[in-house]
Amino acid sequence: MAKTNQQRAKEQADQIDRQTKHDGRISKEVAATLALFLSFWYAFVEGNGDYDHASDSQLANQQLKQQVDQDARQAGVKTKPASTNDDLLQYAGYVYASILAFKLVDHVGGKLSEIVVRTAKNVQNMYGGGSGGGNYGDIVDKLMDGAKWSDRIWANQDQLRADLTAEMKRALLTHDNPVTQTSKLRKKFKVADYQSRRILRTESSRVMNAVTLQKISDEGYKHVVWVANSGACRACASHEGEIRTLKQADGVIPFHPNCLCTWAAVD
């Protein structure tokens, strides 16, 4: 028996759900950037064991500054002057947060572009027709709650930069146990991992559904039905089977962060 449009749409959503949930590249990039940052941090602590407020204005270790510069250049991050210890701590927070952001923007952008193409082909196969093609690449850069998805990543990394700088200063001035220091700094990167994964999943859903609705419209359909993916929450499951016009459906899904529901055409 041939599968219905709803079944095929659900399979597509479930596939993207699995791929984004188990995406190992994000964790890999976070771990690699964390390792670079900790290399700097350990060296700084070793050279500043009796740090106090007066140490902020002391001249920074230029060899350590050059290490941060090298990491920045290799990742395409703009280098900046840093003459004092306080300057160097702020500079390091900026560099390592920026390195991570560059990596995540590249990865997430590539994933979203793949989903645009794959979804367009899948929906074209589902509904047939000869309208073909279409310029769907711009959907990847659609606004996300007033900001592009890449802007959201950069906003998160701005927060990471501020958090790292504040935590380094706090640890130095309170002379925290090195194990405690490292644990707290690692947690900041763990937050970045979660936030980036959520952006990937939510924006994957957004581009999947934007392309789906566009292709369905191209094929002449006027109405769609809400299809909850297999791991849908109660809120989304309660909407399954709802029929809406294309205009009513536009922008509704993702219904919440990490939502991977979708639409299927109905006559």
N, C-alpha and C positions, 0 to 999 in steps of 0.2 A: 504494500500500500504506500502510495506517495505521501511524503511528509507535507504537512500544511505550512503555510507561510509563517504562522506563529511558532511552530516547532523549529523551523529553520532559523528564524530570528533568535529564538532562545538559545539554540546551539551556538550561534555566532557570539552572543553576549557571554555565554558560559566560557567559550574559548578565550575571549579577551580577559574575562575574570581570572582564569587560571594563569594566563601569561603574565598579567600585571601583578598578581598576588605573589607569584614566585619569581619575580624579576630579580636576579642576583647581581645585576650590574650596579644597581644603586648602592647596595651594601658594600660592594667591592670598591667603588669610588670613594665612599665615605671612609672605609677602613684605610685606604691608601693615603688620603688627605690627613686623616688623624695621625698616621705614622709620621708624616712630615712635620706636622705641628708639634707632636710630642718630642721629636728630635730637637726642635728649637727649644721647647719648654724645659726639658731636662738640662740642656746646656746653660740656659739662662739661670735656672735655680742653682746649679752647681757654682756659678760664678758670682752669685748674689745671696749668699747664705744669711747675711745680717741685714737684709733689706729693711729700710724704714722710709718715712716720707721724704727725708732728705735725699734718699737714693734716686728719687724720681728725676732730679735735675742733674745727676751725675752723667758723665759722658758714657754713651753706650759702647759695648764691645763691638768694634768694627768688623772683626772676623765673623761674629754672629750675625751682624747686619748683612754681610756679604752672603752668608748662607741663605738668609731669607730672600735676598735679591735673586740669587740663583734659582731658588724654587719658584719665585714669581716669574722670571723670564721663561723658564721651561714650560710654564703653563699659560703664557701669554698675558700675564697680569702686569699692569703698569707699576714700575718701581717708584718709590717715593723717598725723600730724605728722612732720616731719623737720627738725630744727633744725641739725644738723651735717652736714658732708660725708659722713661715714660713714653717718649716717641716710639721707641723700638717695640714696646709691648703693644701699643695701638697699631703700629705698622704690621706686626705679625698677625694680629687679629684680622686686620683687613686682608692681608695676603692669603692666609689659609682659608678664610671664608670665601674669598673670591675664587680661589682655585677650585673649591668644591662646587661653587655655583656654575663656573664655566663647564665643568664636567657634566653636571646634571642637566644644564640647558641643552648641551649637545646630545646627551642620551635621550632625554624625554622628547626633544624635538624629532629625533630620528624615529622613535617609537610611534609618535602621533602621525607622522607622515606615512609610515607603513600601514597604520590602521585606516587612514583615509583611503588609500589605494585599495586595500583588501576589502574594506566595507563596500566601496563603490562597485567592485567586481562582484562581490557576493550578492548585493541587492539587484544588480543588473541581471545576474543569473536567475535569481528568484522570480523576478517579474517579467523577464524577457523584454521585448520591445527593441526598438532600434534607435532610441534617442542618443545612446552612447555617450562616452566621454564626459565633458563638462570640466570646468576649472574648479576643482574642489580643494586645491592646495591652500587657498587663502583661509579655509575653515580652521586650519591649525592655529592661526593667529587671531581667531575670534576673541572678543573681549570675554574675560572671566570675572564676573562681579565687578565690572568697571576697570579691570586691568587684564592685560594679556597674561597667559599662563607663565611666560618667561619672567614677566614682572613680578609675579607671585614668588617664584623661586628666588629672585634677587632680593625681594623684601625679606624673605626668610633668612637669607644669608646675611643681610644687614643686621638682623637680630642676633644671628650667631656671632658675628663680629663683635657686637656690643657685649654679648654675654661672655665670650672668651676673654675679652679685655678686662671686664669687671671681675671675673673669677680669678684671673691671674693676679691682678692687683690685690684682691682680698686675701688670696693664699699667701702671697709674699709678705704682706703686712701683718698677718696673724700667725705666720710661721707654722702653717698646717703640716701635719704628717704628710710626707711625699705620696704615700699610698692614697690618702684621702684626697689630696690635690688631684692626682691623676684620675681617680674615680669620678670626681665631679666634672672634670673637663671632658671625659669620655661621654658622660651623660648628655652634654650639650650637642655632641655629634650624633648621638643616638636620636635625639629630638629631630635633628636635620634629616636623618634617614627616614623617620616616620613621616615627616611633612612632605618630603620629596616623593615618597611612595604614594601618599594620598593624592598629591597633585597628578601623578602619572595615571592612577586609576580613575580619578574623577574626570580628568581631561580626555582620557581614552573614551570614556562614556560620552562625553560631550561631542567629540568629533565623530564617533560612531553614529550617534543619533542625528547630528546635523547632516551628515552625508546620507543617512538612511532616508530622512524626510525629504531631502532634495531629490534623490533618485526616485522615490515613490511619487513625488509631484511630477517629475519628468515623464513618468509612465502614465500619467493621467488620472491617478487615484485622488479621491477627495477626502477620504477618511482613513484613520489608522486605529489600531487597537493596542492597548498597553500590554506589553509582555514582560512579566517579572522573570529575572534570571533565577537559576536554581538556588542560589544563596541569598535570595532577597529577604530583607527584613520584613517585619509585620506591616509596617506602614506602606511599603511598596506592594507587598502581596495583596493588600486590601484594594489596590487599584487595578489589579490584573483583570483584563477583560473589558475595561472601560473603553468606549469608542469616542473618539474626538475628531474634529476637523483638523486639517493640517495646520491651520492657524492656531487653533487651541492647543495643539501638541507642541508647537515650536517653543523651545527653551525650557520645557517642563522637566525633562530628564537630561542630566542627572537630578533626581529629586532631592538628593542630599550628598555630602561628600562620600566617596567610595561606592556610590550607587552605580550599578551596571544593568539596570533594566533597559528595555528598548521598545521599539514600535514595529508593528507589521501592518501592511496594507489590508484593508477590507473593502469590499465592493459597496 
